[in-house]
């Protein structure tokens, strides 16, 4: 998914919110097609699709195969900013996009700079991931520990701070809306491929493995928001 400029994305979300709060679209009613909304708001259909995907992830709307998209719920008093995934801070799509840019580079640098202590911390993170299988709350905490430990292994304070902020956003926005996504049968394995490359001091392999892990997450996120 190619992200749209923030102002257009926010305008579409605000426009949909107003349509819902005004009663133009009521609970259980069908949302107008992407083409109609794109013409109404003067944006691309891709922009509309991203906004609808965000609303689907938040539970505001639901896609029915072969029947279109319907309004599922409205909070008392209308839709608040939490229903719109805190668009001022970033949507799950934006969070993942930022991770795809920064984390492969972090993994590559960690493979070059990790100390024995860093490797021990990553071993602990991997053990926690393995033990957390089947428990979403524990798994989200273990996932955060792994990725933050990877950043700490770079010994670059800027990267550690930057990823820390992204992971904080995930805690507030991404996980409540989406939860853990990724290849269900291979969630541990995709992390382990990154870890093994770092442990082997294989910088290029670590970068490739992290990119593959995040691409798998992206595919599942897109499937969750698909109509």
N, CA and C atoms as a LAMMPS dump frame, in Angstrom:
ITEM: TIMESTEP
0
ITEM: NUMBER OF ATOMS
681
ITEM: BOX BOUNDS ff ff ff
-5.0000000000000000e+02 5.0000000000000000e+02
-5.0000000000000000e+02 5.0000000000000000e+02
-5.0000000000000000e+02 5.0000000000000000e+02
ITEM: ATOMS id mol type element x y z
1 1 1 N 0.842 -1.193 0
2 1 2 C 0 0 0
3 1 3 C 0.876 1.242 0
4 2 1 N 0.637 2.156 -0.931
5 2 2 C 1.374 3.42 -1.002
6 2 3 C 0.625 4.449 -0.173
7 3 1 N 1.289 4.967 0.845
8 3 2 C 0.619 5.916 1.72
9 3 3 C 0.386 7.248 1.031
10 4 1 N -0.732 7.891 1.394
11 4 2 C -1.088 9.172 0.823
12 4 3 C -0.605 10.299 1.727
13 5 1 N -0.473 11.522 1.179
14 5 2 C -0.093 12.65 2.017
15 5 3 C -1.036 12.77 3.209
16 6 1 N -0.475 13.127 4.374
17 6 2 C -1.234 13.15 5.616
18 6 3 C -2.495 13.993 5.504
19 7 1 N -2.418 15.195 4.873
20 7 2 C -3.597 16.055 4.838
21 7 3 C -4.745 15.402 4.069
22 8 1 N -4.456 14.703 2.971
23 8 2 C -5.509 14.044 2.199
24 8 3 C -6.105 12.88 2.982
25 9 1 N -5.261 12.103 3.591
26 9 2 C -5.699 10.958 4.384
27 9 3 C -6.604 11.429 5.519
28 10 1 N -6.188 12.492 6.228
29 10 2 C -6.969 13.017 7.335
30 10 3 C -8.288 13.606 6.85
31 11 1 N -8.26 14.259 5.691
32 11 2 C -9.483 14.85 5.151
33 11 3 C -10.52 13.78 4.84
34 12 1 N -10.074 12.669 4.29
35 12 2 C -11.012 11.588 3.984
36 12 3 C -11.594 11.016 5.268
37 13 1 N -10.752 10.79 6.278
38 13 2 C -11.243 10.272 7.551
39 13 3 C -12.228 11.234 8.186
40 14 1 N -11.907 12.528 8.165
41 14 2 C -12.806 13.519 8.746
42 14 3 C -14.116 13.597 7.962
43 15 1 N -14.013 13.477 6.63
44 15 2 C -15.222 13.496 5.813
45 15 3 C -16.128 12.319 6.113
46 16 1 N -15.538 11.144 6.253
47 16 2 C -16.325 9.958 6.59
48 16 3 C -16.939 10.087 7.982
49 17 1 N -16.151 10.644 8.905
50 17 2 C -16.682 10.847 10.267
51 17 3 C -17.916 11.745 10.233
52 18 1 N -17.858 12.819 9.47
53 18 2 C -18.984 13.751 9.396
54 18 3 C -20.206 13.09 8.753
55 19 1 N -19.968 12.263 7.722
56 19 2 C -21.08 11.559 7.077
57 19 3 C -21.776 10.625 8.066
58 20 1 N -20.98 9.992 8.936
59 20 2 C -21.537 9.065 9.911
60 20 3 C -22.25 9.818 11.025
61 21 1 N -21.616 10.864 11.546
62 21 2 C -22.193 11.597 12.665
63 21 3 C -23.432 12.394 12.264
64 22 1 N -23.518 12.782 10.999
65 22 2 C -24.693 13.521 10.532
66 22 3 C -25.874 12.595 10.246
67 23 1 N -25.629 11.304 10.247
68 23 2 C -26.679 10.35 9.95
69 23 3 C -26.81 10.024 8.479
70 24 1 N -25.902 10.589 7.665
71 24 2 C -25.94 10.278 6.241
72 24 3 C -25.675 8.796 6.009
73 25 1 N -24.818 8.232 6.875
74 25 2 C -24.59 6.783 6.881
75 25 3 C -24.93 6.292 8.277
76 26 1 N -25.825 5.333 8.372
77 26 2 C -26.251 4.811 9.675
78 26 3 C -25.709 3.396 9.894
79 27 1 N -25.758 2.979 11.152
80 27 2 C -25.27 1.639 11.489
81 27 3 C -25.97 0.591 10.623
82 28 1 N -25.158 -0.304 10.057
83 28 2 C -25.691 -1.368 9.225
84 28 3 C -25.859 -0.988 7.773
85 29 1 N -25.685 0.309 7.468
86 29 2 C -25.837 0.756 6.091
87 29 3 C -24.52 0.669 5.329
88 30 1 N -24.645 0.576 4.03
89 30 2 C -23.468 0.421 3.186
90 30 3 C -22.744 1.747 3.01
91 31 1 N -21.399 1.673 3.072
92 31 2 C -20.563 2.837 2.799
93 31 3 C -20.527 3.048 1.28
94 32 1 N -20.611 4.293 0.797
95 32 2 C -20.53 4.518 -0.657
96 32 3 C -19.268 3.899 -1.247
97 33 1 N -19.312 3.478 -2.515
98 33 2 C -18.138 2.871 -3.163
99 33 3 C -16.942 3.814 -3.186
100 34 1 N -15.751 3.233 -3.308
101 34 2 C -14.512 4.031 -3.343
102 34 3 C -14.58 5.122 -4.412
103 35 1 N -15.096 4.776 -5.581
104 35 2 C -15.152 5.745 -6.683
105 35 3 C -15.975 6.969 -6.305
106 36 1 N -17.127 6.718 -5.656
107 36 2 C -18.01 7.814 -5.251
108 36 3 C -17.331 8.688 -4.2
109 37 1 N -16.69 8.062 -3.224
110 37 2 C -16.021 8.812 -2.168
111 37 3 C -14.831 9.596 -2.716
112 38 1 N -14.099 8.993 -3.659
113 38 2 C -12.952 9.68 -4.252
114 38 3 C -13.412 10.947 -4.976
115 39 1 N -14.52 10.862 -5.697
116 39 2 C -15.05 12.034 -6.397
117 39 3 C -15.555 13.07 -5.406
118 40 1 N -16.211 12.624 -4.362
119 40 2 C -16.763 13.544 -3.365
120 40 3 C -15.674 14.337 -2.655
121 41 1 N -14.588 13.653 -2.277
122 41 2 C -13.531 14.308 -1.509
123 41 3 C -12.408 14.863 -2.385
124 42 1 N -12.462 14.577 -3.69
125 42 2 C -11.437 15.09 -4.598
126 42 3 C -10.069 14.481 -4.381
127 43 1 N -10.052 13.177 -4.082
128 43 2 C -8.785 12.479 -3.843
129 43 3 C -8.758 11.211 -4.692
130 44 1 N -7.633 10.499 -4.647
131 44 2 C -7.52 9.249 -5.396
132 44 3 C -8.265 8.123 -4.679
133 45 1 N -8.593 7.089 -5.431
134 45 2 C -9.238 5.928 -4.827
135 45 3 C -8.293 5.223 -3.857
136 46 1 N -6.984 5.304 -4.127
137 46 2 C -6.007 4.712 -3.205
138 46 3 C -6.08 5.378 -1.846
139 47 1 N -6.237 6.695 -1.838
140 47 2 C -6.351 7.443 -0.589
141 47 3 C -7.599 7.015 0.182
142 48 1 N -8.713 6.878 -0.536
143 48 2 C -9.953 6.426 0.09
144 48 3 C -9.776 5.024 0.652
145 49 1 N -9.103 4.167 -0.11
146 49 2 C -8.916 2.778 0.317
147 49 3 C -8.102 2.712 1.608
148 50 1 N -7.092 3.545 1.737
149 50 2 C -6.296 3.543 2.97
150 50 3 C -7.145 3.982 4.154
151 51 1 N -7.951 5.021 3.962
152 51 2 C -8.806 5.514 5.049
153 51 3 C -9.825 4.446 5.455
154 52 1 N -10.426 3.786 4.48
155 52 2 C -11.377 2.721 4.783
156 52 3 C -10.689 1.552 5.49
157 53 1 N -9.454 1.267 5.074
158 53 2 C -8.7 0.197 5.722
159 53 3 C -8.446 0.503 7.184
160 54 1 N -8.102 1.772 7.485
161 54 2 C -7.869 2.177 8.872
162 54 3 C -9.142 2.047 9.691
163 55 1 N -10.274 2.456 9.127
164 55 2 C -11.545 2.351 9.841
165 55 3 C -11.951 0.897 10.049
166 56 1 N -11.601 0.042 9.083
167 56 2 C -11.913 -1.374 9.258
168 56 3 C -11.102 -1.964 10.408
169 57 1 N -9.816 -1.603 10.469
170 57 2 C -8.959 -2.116 11.537
171 57 3 C -9.453 -1.666 12.904
172 58 1 N -10.046 -0.469 12.977
173 58 2 C -10.544 0.041 14.254
174 58 3 C -11.895 -0.554 14.615
175 59 1 N -12.526 -1.26 13.672
176 59 2 C -13.809 -1.881 13.94
177 59 3 C -15.005 -1.008 13.624
178 60 1 N -14.777 0.204 13.104
179 60 2 C -15.872 1.11 12.789
180 60 3 C -16.677 0.6 11.607
181 61 1 N -15.991 0.026 10.611
182 61 2 C -16.689 -0.512 9.446
183 61 3 C -16.282 -1.963 9.238
184 62 1 N -17.09 -2.672 8.46
185 62 2 C -16.82 -4.075 8.167
186 62 3 C -16.985 -4.329 6.675
187 63 1 N -16.095 -5.152 6.134
188 63 2 C -16.225 -5.564 4.746
189 63 3 C -16.965 -6.882 4.656
190 64 1 N -17.938 -6.953 3.757
191 64 2 C -18.671 -8.193 3.529
192 64 3 C -18.361 -8.668 2.12
193 65 1 N -17.711 -9.831 2
194 65 2 C -17.299 -10.317 0.673
195 65 3 C -18.438 -10.296 -0.333
196 66 1 N -18.198 -9.605 -1.429
197 66 2 C -19.173 -9.545 -2.494
198 66 3 C -20.357 -8.633 -2.239
199 67 1 N -20.371 -7.97 -1.057
200 67 2 C -21.53 -7.137 -0.709
201 67 3 C -21.151 -5.698 -0.384
202 68 1 N -19.866 -5.395 -0.338
203 68 2 C -19.445 -4.031 -0.059
204 68 3 C -18.997 -3.818 1.373
205 69 1 N -18.985 -2.567 1.807
206 69 2 C -18.49 -2.175 3.121
207 69 3 C -19.609 -1.507 3.904
208 70 1 N -19.766 -1.89 5.169
209 70 2 C -20.897 -1.429 5.967
210 70 3 C -20.432 -0.808 7.278
211 71 1 N -21.206 0.148 7.763
212 71 2 C -20.924 0.767 9.051
213 71 3 C -21.29 -0.216 10.146
214 72 1 N -20.31 -0.544 10.99
215 72 2 C -20.526 -1.575 12.004
216 72 3 C -20.978 -1.002 13.334
217 73 1 N -20.376 0.119 13.75
218 73 2 C -20.704 0.65 15.068
219 73 3 C -20.417 2.138 15.11
220 74 1 N -21.052 2.801 16.04
221 74 2 C -20.759 4.208 16.317
222 74 3 C -20.771 4.365 17.824
223 75 1 N -19.712 4.957 18.371
224 75 2 C -19.66 5.19 19.804
225 75 3 C -20.711 6.226 20.198
226 76 1 N -21.198 6.196 21.429
227 76 2 C -22.141 7.228 21.876
228 76 3 C -21.541 8.619 21.685
229 77 1 N -22.293 9.505 21.065
230 77 2 C -21.783 10.851 20.833
231 77 3 C -20.993 10.976 19.554
232 78 1 N -20.887 9.878 18.786
233 78 2 C -20.169 9.96 17.514
234 78 3 C -18.831 9.254 17.561
235 79 1 N -18.024 9.489 16.53
236 79 2 C -16.718 8.845 16.409
237 79 3 C -15.655 9.769 16.972
238 80 1 N -14.89 9.286 17.935
239 80 2 C -13.825 10.119 18.488
240 80 3 C -12.507 9.8 17.813
241 81 1 N -11.456 10.492 18.248
242 81 2 C -10.162 10.327 17.577
243 81 3 C -9.581 8.936 17.772
244 82 1 N -9.904 8.279 18.882
245 82 2 C -9.377 6.919 19.049
246 82 3 C -9.983 5.99 18.013
247 83 1 N -11.237 6.247 17.632
248 83 2 C -11.853 5.439 16.583
249 83 3 C -11.151 5.636 15.249
250 84 1 N -10.541 6.792 15.06
251 84 2 C -9.847 7.077 13.81
252 84 3 C -8.356 6.778 13.918
253 85 1 N -8.003 5.921 14.898
254 85 2 C -6.623 5.444 15.032
255 85 3 C -5.637 6.57 15.282
256 86 1 N -6.108 7.615 16.001
257 86 2 C -5.21 8.707 16.374
258 86 3 C -4.423 9.197 15.164
259 87 1 N -5.145 9.627 14.118
260 87 2 C -4.487 9.962 12.857
261 87 3 C -3.452 11.072 13.007
262 88 1 N -3.588 11.882 14.068
263 88 2 C -2.573 12.92 14.252
264 88 3 C -1.201 12.313 14.531
265 89 1 N -1.188 11.105 15.12
266 89 2 C 0.078 10.458 15.451
267 89 3 C 0.529 9.493 14.371
268 90 1 N -0.398 8.816 13.734
269 90 2 C -0.013 7.888 12.677
270 90 3 C -0.902 6.665 12.658
271 91 1 N -1.178 6.173 11.475
272 91 2 C -1.993 4.972 11.334
273 91 3 C -1.098 3.734 11.396
274 92 1 N -1.689 2.54 11.563
275 92 2 C -0.88 1.319 11.521
276 92 3 C -0.066 1.193 10.241
277 93 1 N -0.604 1.695 9.119
278 93 2 C 0.12 1.627 7.855
279 93 3 C 1.381 2.491 7.894
280 94 1 N 1.258 3.695 8.48
281 94 2 C 2.413 4.585 8.572
282 94 3 C 3.477 4.014 9.508
283 95 1 N 3.027 3.411 10.604
284 95 2 C 3.968 2.813 11.551
285 95 3 C 4.773 1.707 10.871
286 96 1 N 4.085 0.851 10.137
287 96 2 C 4.787 -0.245 9.466
288 96 3 C 5.722 0.291 8.384
289 97 1 N 5.283 1.317 7.663
290 97 2 C 6.141 1.892 6.633
291 97 3 C 7.442 2.413 7.237
292 98 1 N 7.346 3.089 8.388
293 98 2 C 8.558 3.605 9.037
294 98 3 C 9.454 2.47 9.499
295 99 1 N 8.861 1.388 9.97
296 99 2 C 9.651 0.24 10.408
297 99 3 C 10.4 -0.396 9.232
298 100 1 N 9.744 -0.471 8.083
299 100 2 C 10.386 -1.064 6.902
300 100 3 C 11.585 -0.253 6.45
301 101 1 N 11.596 1.035 6.749
302 101 2 C 12.729 1.885 6.373
303 101 3 C 13.886 1.729 7.358
304 102 1 N 13.556 1.736 8.662
305 102 2 C 14.611 1.833 9.675
306 102 3 C 15.112 0.476 10.176
307 103 1 N 14.246 -0.516 10.286
308 103 2 C 14.663 -1.737 10.972
309 103 3 C 15.61 -2.646 10.188
310 104 1 N 15.505 -2.761 8.862
311 104 2 C 16.54 -3.534 8.17
312 104 3 C 17.934 -2.957 8.38
313 105 1 N 18.029 -1.627 8.388
314 105 2 C 19.329 -0.984 8.629
315 105 3 C 19.794 -1.231 10.057
316 106 1 N 18.869 -1.234 11.002
317 106 2 C 19.213 -1.524 12.39
318 106 3 C 19.756 -2.947 12.51
319 107 1 N 19.106 -3.9 11.865
320 107 2 C 19.559 -5.288 11.936
321 107 3 C 20.951 -5.439 11.332
322 108 1 N 21.195 -4.765 10.222
323 108 2 C 22.508 -4.84 9.576
324 108 3 C 23.593 -4.278 10.487
325 109 1 N 23.302 -3.143 11.13
326 109 2 C 24.287 -2.527 12.017
327 109 3 C 24.49 -3.358 13.277
328 110 1 N 23.418 -3.942 13.786
329 110 2 C 23.527 -4.794 14.969
330 110 3 C 24.434 -5.983 14.696
331 111 1 N 24.372 -6.536 13.491
332 111 2 C 25.224 -7.675 13.142
333 111 3 C 26.7 -7.295 13.196
334 112 1 N 26.996 -6.021 12.952
335 112 2 C 28.393 -5.568 12.978
336 112 3 C 28.854 -5.151 14.372
337 113 1 N 27.928 -4.667 15.198
338 113 2 C 28.342 -4.029 16.441
339 113 3 C 27.9 -4.733 17.721
340 114 1 N 27.095 -5.766 17.631
341 114 2 C 26.572 -6.426 18.831
342 114 3 C 27.688 -7.029 19.679
343 115 1 N 27.611 -6.812 20.979
344 115 2 C 28.547 -7.409 21.924
345 115 3 C 27.994 -8.749 22.41
346 116 1 N 28.809 -9.456 23.167
347 116 2 C 28.346 -10.722 23.745
348 116 3 C 27.134 -10.478 24.64
349 117 1 N 27.135 -9.354 25.334
350 117 2 C 26.002 -9.006 26.204
351 117 3 C 24.74 -8.748 25.371
352 118 1 N 24.919 -8.082 24.224
353 118 2 C 23.779 -7.838 23.339
354 118 3 C 23.193 -9.148 22.823
355 119 1 N 24.063 -10.058 22.43
356 119 2 C 23.601 -11.361 21.927
357 119 3 C 22.832 -12.096 23.02
358 120 1 N 23.331 -12.008 24.262
359 120 2 C 22.635 -12.652 25.379
360 120 3 C 21.244 -12.044 25.565
361 121 1 N 21.146 -10.736 25.384
362 121 2 C 19.843 -10.08 25.492
363 121 3 C 18.899 -10.519 24.394
364 122 1 N 19.419 -10.724 23.193
365 122 2 C 18.594 -11.198 22.081
366 122 3 C 18.168 -12.66 22.291
367 123 1 N 19.056 -13.458 22.886
368 123 2 C 18.701 -14.843 23.213
369 123 3 C 17.521 -14.847 24.182
370 124 1 N 17.589 -13.965 25.179
371 124 2 C 16.501 -13.858 26.156
372 124 3 C 15.203 -13.424 25.477
373 125 1 N 15.321 -12.482 24.536
374 125 2 C 14.133 -12.012 23.813
375 125 3 C 13.533 -13.127 22.973
376 126 1 N 14.391 -13.93 22.343
377 126 2 C 13.899 -15.049 21.539
378 126 3 C 13.213 -16.099 22.416
379 127 1 N 13.777 -16.352 23.597
380 127 2 C 13.159 -17.309 24.515
381 127 3 C 11.776 -16.83 24.941
382 128 1 N 11.676 -15.519 25.175
383 128 2 C 10.394 -14.956 25.585
384 128 3 C 9.37 -15.045 24.448
385 129 1 N 9.824 -14.823 23.218
386 129 2 C 8.928 -14.974 22.065
387 129 3 C 8.394 -16.4 21.969
388 130 1 N 9.29 -17.352 22.178
389 130 2 C 8.905 -18.765 22.079
390 130 3 C 7.902 -19.128 23.162
391 131 1 N 8.14 -18.63 24.374
392 131 2 C 7.266 -18.952 25.505
393 131 3 C 5.912 -18.262 25.396
394 132 1 N 5.851 -17.156 24.622
395 132 2 C 4.632 -16.353 24.551
396 132 3 C 3.672 -16.804 23.467
397 133 1 N 4.04 -17.817 22.702
398 133 2 C 3.178 -18.286 21.614
399 133 3 C 1.793 -18.629 22.154
400 134 1 N 0.772 -18.074 21.496
401 134 2 C -0.593 -18.358 21.905
402 134 3 C -1.19 -17.353 22.864
403 135 1 N -0.377 -16.469 23.424
404 135 2 C -0.885 -15.443 24.331
405 135 3 C -0.573 -14.082 23.734
406 136 1 N -1.583 -13.392 23.213
407 136 2 C -1.345 -12.168 22.456
408 136 3 C -0.715 -11.068 23.297
409 137 1 N -1.137 -10.928 24.539
410 137 2 C -0.589 -9.866 25.388
411 137 3 C 0.899 -10.081 25.648
412 138 1 N 1.253 -11.318 26.01
413 138 2 C 2.665 -11.628 26.244
414 138 3 C 3.474 -11.529 24.958
415 139 1 N 2.848 -11.912 23.848
416 139 2 C 3.55 -11.901 22.571
417 139 3 C 3.868 -10.479 22.123
418 140 1 N 2.943 -9.533 22.333
419 140 2 C 3.225 -8.15 21.954
420 140 3 C 4.374 -7.586 22.778
421 141 1 N 4.413 -7.93 24.063
422 141 2 C 5.511 -7.458 24.921
423 141 3 C 6.833 -8.089 24.494
424 142 1 N 6.799 -9.374 24.152
425 142 2 C 8.018 -10.068 23.711
426 142 3 C 8.5 -9.53 22.379
427 143 1 N 7.566 -9.223 21.491
428 143 2 C 7.914 -8.648 20.189
429 143 3 C 8.616 -7.302 20.375
430 144 1 N 8.064 -6.459 21.245
431 144 2 C 8.68 -5.155 21.509
432 144 3 C 10.082 -5.326 22.096
433 145 1 N 10.237 -6.279 23.019
434 145 2 C 11.548 -6.522 23.62
435 145 3 C 12.575 -6.927 22.572
436 146 1 N 12.158 -7.799 21.651
437 146 2 C 13.097 -8.257 20.623
438 146 3 C 13.576 -7.096 19.755
439 147 1 N 12.637 -6.311 19.249
440 147 2 C 13.011 -5.248 18.316
441 147 3 C 13.794 -4.132 19.018
442 148 1 N 13.454 -3.837 20.266
443 148 2 C 14.214 -2.832 20.995
444 148 3 C 15.613 -3.35 21.328
445 149 1 N 15.73 -4.626 21.664
446 149 2 C 17.044 -5.232 21.927
447 149 3 C 17.912 -5.189 20.676
448 150 1 N 17.295 -5.371 19.52
449 150 2 C 18.023 -5.281 18.257
450 150 3 C 18.577 -3.867 18.062
451 151 1 N 17.765 -2.865 18.365
452 151 2 C 18.226 -1.476 18.242
453 151 3 C 19.347 -1.187 19.229
454 152 1 N 19.202 -1.685 20.444
455 152 2 C 20.237 -1.445 21.462
456 152 3 C 21.563 -2.078 21.054
457 153 1 N 21.513 -3.141 20.274
458 153 2 C 22.735 -3.809 19.817
459 153 3 C 23.501 -2.977 18.794
460 154 1 N 22.88 -1.911 18.269
461 154 2 C 23.596 -1.019 17.347
462 154 3 C 24.496 -0.048 18.086
463 155 1 N 24.206 0.185 19.369
464 155 2 C 24.94 1.159 20.183
465 155 3 C 24.895 2.557 19.559
466 156 1 N 23.808 2.816 18.852
467 156 2 C 23.58 4.133 18.255
468 156 3 C 22.377 4.747 18.963
469 157 1 N 22.622 5.784 19.766
470 157 2 C 21.567 6.338 20.602
471 157 3 C 20.421 6.939 19.784
472 158 1 N 20.737 7.463 18.616
473 158 2 C 19.694 8.052 17.775
474 158 3 C 18.743 6.965 17.278
475 159 1 N 19.32 5.848 16.803
476 159 2 C 18.492 4.748 16.313
477 159 3 C 17.668 4.125 17.442
478 160 1 N 18.282 3.986 18.609
479 160 2 C 17.568 3.422 19.754
480 160 3 C 16.379 4.3 20.121
481 161 1 N 16.603 5.622 20.149
482 161 2 C 15.528 6.555 20.491
483 161 3 C 14.437 6.552 19.419
484 162 1 N 14.867 6.536 18.153
485 162 2 C 13.887 6.576 17.049
486 162 3 C 13.004 5.332 17.064
487 163 1 N 13.623 4.152 17.201
488 163 2 C 12.815 2.936 17.205
489 163 3 C 11.96 2.867 18.463
490 164 1 N 12.494 3.358 19.575
491 164 2 C 11.716 3.374 20.81
492 164 3 C 10.423 4.158 20.649
493 165 1 N 10.506 5.292 19.951
494 165 2 C 9.309 6.102 19.715
495 165 3 C 8.318 5.373 18.813
496 166 1 N 8.838 4.688 17.79
497 166 2 C 7.967 3.919 16.894
498 166 3 C 7.281 2.79 17.667
499 167 1 N 8.035 2.113 18.523
500 167 2 C 7.46 1.014 19.29
501 167 3 C 6.437 1.512 20.302
502 168 1 N 6.643 2.714 20.837
503 168 2 C 5.648 3.311 21.735
504 168 3 C 4.345 3.579 20.983
505 169 1 N 4.475 4.063 19.738
506 169 2 C 3.284 4.274 18.91
507 169 3 C 2.576 2.957 18.644
508 170 1 N 3.35 1.906 18.411
509 170 2 C 2.751 0.587 18.197
510 170 3 C 1.938 0.175 19.421
511 171 1 N 2.482 0.461 20.61
512 171 2 C 1.797 0.092 21.84
513 171 3 C 0.462 0.818 21.972
514 172 1 N 0.427 2.09 21.558
515 172 2 C -0.78 2.906 21.72
516 172 3 C -1.76 2.759 20.567
517 173 1 N -1.255 2.549 19.342
518 173 2 C -2.107 2.601 18.155
519 173 3 C -2.216 1.257 17.453
520 174 1 N -1.065 0.682 17.138
521 174 2 C -1.037 -0.49 16.266
522 174 3 C -1.63 -1.718 16.949
523 175 1 N -1.09 -2.084 18.113
524 175 2 C -1.54 -3.306 18.765
525 175 3 C -3.019 -3.27 19.163
526 176 1 N -3.545 -2.143 19.729
527 176 2 C -4.974 -2.131 20.061
528 176 3 C -5.872 -2.339 18.848
529 177 1 N -5.457 -1.807 17.69
530 177 2 C -6.283 -1.921 16.488
531 177 3 C -6.054 -3.224 15.743
532 178 1 N -4.801 -3.668 15.715
533 178 2 C -4.424 -4.776 14.83
534 178 3 C -4.028 -6.026 15.603
535 179 1 N -3.336 -5.837 16.725
536 179 2 C -2.766 -6.97 17.433
537 179 3 C -1.503 -7.43 16.719
538 180 1 N -1.023 -8.586 17.088
539 180 2 C 0.146 -9.163 16.441
540 180 3 C -0.271 -9.734 15.087
541 181 1 N 0.402 -9.295 14.038
542 181 2 C 0.162 -9.89 12.728
543 181 3 C 1.483 -10.396 12.181
544 182 1 N 1.399 -11.331 11.288
545 182 2 C 2.594 -11.921 10.703
546 182 3 C 2.269 -13.352 10.321
547 183 1 N 3.224 -14.069 9.78
548 183 2 C 2.97 -15.459 9.391
549 183 3 C 2.703 -16.309 10.635
550 184 1 N 1.462 -16.691 10.849
551 184 2 C 1.052 -17.335 12.095
552 184 3 C 1.902 -18.557 12.421
553 185 1 N 2.143 -19.39 11.423
554 185 2 C 2.901 -20.617 11.673
555 185 3 C 4.407 -20.364 11.769
556 186 1 N 4.847 -19.194 11.324
557 186 2 C 6.282 -18.948 11.315
558 186 3 C 6.693 -17.67 12.005
559 187 1 N 5.86 -17.225 12.961
560 187 2 C 6.145 -15.934 13.609
561 187 3 C 7.48 -15.98 14.346
562 188 1 N 7.693 -17.03 15.123
563 188 2 C 8.968 -17.179 15.832
564 188 3 C 10.111 -17.335 14.847
565 189 1 N 9.879 -18.116 13.803
566 189 2 C 10.952 -18.416 12.848
567 189 3 C 11.45 -17.178 12.115
568 190 1 N 10.537 -16.261 11.749
569 190 2 C 10.993 -15.065 11.021
570 190 3 C 11.854 -14.18 11.918
571 191 1 N 11.529 -14.124 13.205
572 191 2 C 12.389 -13.401 14.148
573 191 3 C 13.731 -14.128 14.303
574 192 1 N 13.639 -15.452 14.357
575 192 2 C 14.851 -16.232 14.582
576 192 3 C 15.837 -16.115 13.42
577 193 1 N 15.321 -15.952 12.2
578 193 2 C 16.207 -15.757 11.055
579 193 3 C 17.019 -14.474 11.205
580 194 1 N 16.362 -13.428 11.71
581 194 2 C 17.08 -12.171 11.962
582 194 3 C 18.142 -12.394 13.036
583 195 1 N 17.73 -13.019 14.133
584 195 2 C 18.647 -13.253 15.244
585 195 3 C 19.867 -14.071 14.819
586 196 1 N 19.636 -15.146 14.07
587 196 2 C 20.751 -16.016 13.673
588 196 3 C 21.757 -15.261 12.806
589 197 1 N 21.264 -14.376 11.95
590 197 2 C 22.172 -13.599 11.099
591 197 3 C 22.984 -12.618 11.918
592 198 1 N 22.345 -11.996 12.912
593 198 2 C 23.078 -11.076 13.794
594 198 3 C 24.118 -11.85 14.591
595 199 1 N 23.715 -12.979 15.125
596 199 2 C 24.633 -13.804 15.911
597 199 3 C 25.83 -14.257 15.074
598 200 1 N 25.612 -14.505 13.786
599 200 2 C 26.674 -14.956 12.882
600 200 3 C 27.471 -13.788 12.286
601 201 1 N 27.142 -12.568 12.707
602 201 2 C 27.818 -11.359 12.184
603 201 3 C 27.603 -11.209 10.68
604 202 1 N 26.454 -11.681 10.208
605 202 2 C 26.119 -11.598 8.791
606 202 3 C 25.235 -10.369 8.578
607 203 1 N 25.862 -9.237 8.302
608 203 2 C 25.142 -7.975 8.203
609 203 3 C 24.109 -7.982 7.082
610 204 1 N 24.516 -8.444 5.912
611 204 2 C 23.608 -8.463 4.769
612 204 3 C 22.456 -9.431 5.013
613 205 1 N 22.778 -10.585 5.598
614 205 2 C 21.735 -11.56 5.888
615 205 3 C 20.732 -11.035 6.909
616 206 1 N 21.224 -10.3 7.913
617 206 2 C 20.341 -9.728 8.93
618 206 3 C 19.397 -8.703 8.316
619 207 1 N 19.933 -7.897 7.413
620 207 2 C 19.102 -6.901 6.733
621 207 3 C 18.014 -7.577 5.903
622 208 1 N 18.396 -8.61 5.156
623 208 2 C 17.426 -9.326 4.323
624 208 3 C 16.357 -10.011 5.185
625 209 1 N 16.796 -10.623 6.287
626 209 2 C 15.858 -11.346 7.144
627 209 3 C 14.862 -10.391 7.801
628 210 1 N 15.328 -9.224 8.221
629 210 2 C 14.419 -8.254 8.833
630 210 3 C 13.431 -7.731 7.792
631 211 1 N 13.923 -7.491 6.592
632 211 2 C 13.021 -7.013 5.541
633 211 3 C 11.961 -8.073 5.226
634 212 1 N 12.368 -9.331 5.179
635 212 2 C 11.422 -10.421 4.907
636 212 3 C 10.389 -10.526 6.025
637 213 1 N 10.829 -10.371 7.262
638 213 2 C 9.911 -10.422 8.406
639 213 3 C 8.856 -9.321 8.303
640 214 1 N 9.293 -8.109 8.007
641 214 2 C 8.357 -6.981 7.941
642 214 3 C 7.459 -7.053 6.713
643 215 1 N 7.965 -7.629 5.636
644 215 2 C 7.122 -7.808 4.451
645 215 3 C 5.994 -8.8 4.747
646 216 1 N 6.299 -9.835 5.527
647 216 2 C 5.271 -10.8 5.915
648 216 3 C 4.214 -10.129 6.789
649 217 1 N 4.662 -9.264 7.691
650 217 2 C 3.733 -8.517 8.535
651 217 3 C 2.859 -7.607 7.671
652 218 1 N 3.479 -6.964 6.679
653 218 2 C 2.74 -6.061 5.798
654 218 3 C 1.65 -6.808 5.03
655 219 1 N 1.965 -7.976 4.529
656 219 2 C 0.976 -8.753 3.778
657 219 3 C -0.226 -9.09 4.645
658 220 1 N 0.033 -9.446 5.9
659 220 2 C -1.069 -9.784 6.789
660 220 3 C -1.865 -8.545 7.172
661 221 1 N -1.191 -7.408 7.35
662 221 2 C -1.897 -6.166 7.664
663 221 3 C -2.813 -5.774 6.513
664 222 1 N -2.31 -5.907 5.291
665 222 2 C -3.135 -5.569 4.126
666 222 3 C -4.33 -6.513 4.003
667 223 1 N -4.129 -7.778 4.349
668 223 2 C -5.248 -8.718 4.268
669 223 3 C -6.302 -8.394 5.317
670 224 1 N -5.875 -7.881 6.481
671 224 2 C -6.822 -7.504 7.525
672 224 3 C -7.657 -6.298 7.116
673 225 1 N -7.061 -5.408 6.322
674 225 2 C -7.76 -4.175 5.958
675 225 3 C -8.4 -4.274 4.578
676 226 1 N -8.324 -5.452 3.942
677 226 2 C -8.857 -5.622 2.591
678 226 3 C -10.376 -5.715 2.618
679 227 1 N -10.95 -5.332 1.488
680 227 2 C -12.38 -5.435 1.329
681 227 3 C -12.725 -6.409 0.207
